[in-house]
Amino acid sequence: MLTAATGPGASAADGTSPAHPAHLSHAYQEAVATGISHTFLSAAVVCAAGFLAALFIKEVPLRREPAGPKPAAGRAVSPADA
């Protein structure tokens, strides 16, 4: 017996779609939850490893003088020379 509740947007009283039985819906939800939790835990491990690596990176001071040609002795540098 087909009713109006069998269309593409129809849902059963328990919140499942007629095309997806309850046992498959539960399996799908469990699979998605497991995948998300594994992804989150993997990302947490990568973040922790990155943080620990950042603690051991040698600090290198930045350049103290601007790069570029040095002015000749006794000659002032104008903006056009830069």
C-alpha positions as CSV (number, residue, x, y, z in Angstrom):
1,M,0.0,0.0,0.0
2,L,1.5,3.3,-1.1
3,T,0.6,6.5,0.7
4,A,1.6,10.1,0.4
5,A,4.3,9.5,3.1
6,T,6.5,7.4,0.7
7,G,7.9,10.4,-1.2
8,P,11.5,11.6,-1.1
9,G,11.0,13.8,1.9
10,A,8.9,11.3,3.9
11,S,9.9,10.0,7.3
12,A,8.6,7.4,9.6
13,A,7.3,8.2,13.1
14,D,10.6,7.1,14.7
15,G,12.6,9.6,12.6
16,T,14.0,7.1,10.1
17,S,13.4,7.2,6.4
18,P,11.3,4.4,4.9
19,A,14.2,3.8,2.5
20,H,16.6,3.4,5.4
21,P,15.5,0.9,8.1
22,A,16.3,1.6,11.7
23,H,19.1,-0.9,12.0
24,L,20.9,0.7,9.0
25,S,20.4,4.2,10.3
26,H,21.9,3.2,13.7
27,A,24.9,1.6,11.9
28,Y,25.4,4.7,9.8
29,Q,25.3,7.0,12.8
30,E,27.8,4.8,14.7
31,A,30.1,4.7,11.7
32,V,30.1,8.5,11.3
33,A,30.6,9.0,15.1
34,T,33.5,6.5,15.1
35,G,35.1,8.2,12.0
36,I,34.8,11.7,13.5
37,S,36.3,10.6,16.9
38,H,39.2,8.9,15.1
39,T,39.8,12.0,13.0
40,F,39.7,14.2,16.1
41,L,42.1,12.1,18.0
42,S,44.5,11.9,15.1
43,A,44.4,15.7,14.8
44,A,45.0,16.1,18.5
45,V,48.1,13.9,18.2
46,V,49.4,16.0,15.2
47,C,48.8,19.2,17.1
48,A,50.6,18.0,20.2
49,A,53.6,16.8,18.0
50,G,53.7,20.2,16.3
51,F,53.6,22.0,19.7
52,L,56.4,19.9,21.0
53,A,58.5,20.5,17.8
54,A,58.0,24.2,18.2
55,L,59.4,24.1,21.6
56,F,62.7,22.7,20.3
57,I,63.2,25.0,17.3
58,K,66.2,27.2,17.6
59,E,65.3,30.8,17.9
60,V,67.0,32.9,15.2
61,P,67.1,36.7,15.7
62,L,65.8,38.8,12.8
63,R,68.0,41.0,10.8
64,R,68.9,44.2,12.6
65,E,69.8,46.3,9.5
66,P,67.7,46.7,6.4
67,A,68.7,44.8,3.3
68,G,69.9,46.6,0.3
69,P,72.9,48.5,-1.0
70,K,75.0,50.4,1.6
71,P,75.4,54.1,0.9
72,A,78.8,55.3,-0.1
73,A,80.8,57.0,2.7
74,G,80.1,60.7,2.9
75,R,77.0,60.6,0.7
76,A,73.4,61.0,1.9
77,V,70.8,58.6,0.7
78,S,67.7,60.1,-0.9
79,P,64.4,58.3,-1.4
80,A,65.1,58.1,-5.1
81,D,68.3,56.1,-4.4
82,A,66.5,53.5,-2.3
